[in-house]
Amino acid sequence: MTMSRRCAETLLDLVEVKLSCIEIYDREDKREVALLQTARQELLAISGRGGEVLSMDSGKRVSAVAC
């Protein structure tokens, strides 16, 4: 199943809103921020807006444009 660029951009907006509102009080909050940042990077790659993503194969950061 594929995701449309419009859907990815909508989800990206929601992730960015959540990231801007979250306050870190404990480790669980810190984990959630890390997860949201990863989701943001992946959605940036899907939407074609650029950014870096972590390659699942090598574990190295790669340009989202190259994905």
N, C-alpha and C positions, 0 to 999 in steps of 0.2 A: 504494500500500500504506500502511496506517495502523498506528500503534503503539498498543497498549493502554496505559492509564494505569499498570497494574501493571508492565508491561515497562519503561516509562519510569522508574518509581520504582526498579526493580531496577538498571537501568543507572546511574541517578543515584547510588545507593549505591556502586556500583563505582567511578565516577569520583571521588566524594568520598574514598573510601579511598585511591585512587592519589594524589590531590592531597595527602593528609595524610602520605603516605610518601615522596614524591619529594624528593630533595635536589638543589639546583641547583649544578652544578659548571661548566657551560659554556653556550654559546649554544643548543646543541641541547636541553639540559634546560629552558632558559628558554622555548624555542619549544613544547616539549611541555606545559609548565605553561599557557601561553597557550591552546593548543588544548584542553586539558582544562577550563579555565575557560569557554571558549566552549561546549564540549559541556555543561558543567554548566548554563549559562544556558538553553540550548535545551531540555534535559531538564526543567528547572524549569518552563518555559513549557508543555511538552507534558503534564507531570504535573499541572498546575494549581496548583502550590505557589507561584506568583508569581515575582518577580524581574524583572530587566531583560534584554531581548534586543536585539541589534543588527538593525535592519531591513535586509534584503537589498536593498530597493528604494532607500531614501534614505540608508542608511549612518548613520542617527541612532538613538540609543538610545530604545526605547519600552518601555512597561510591558508585561510578559508577559500581564497580564490583558486588555489591549487587543488582543492578537494573535488 
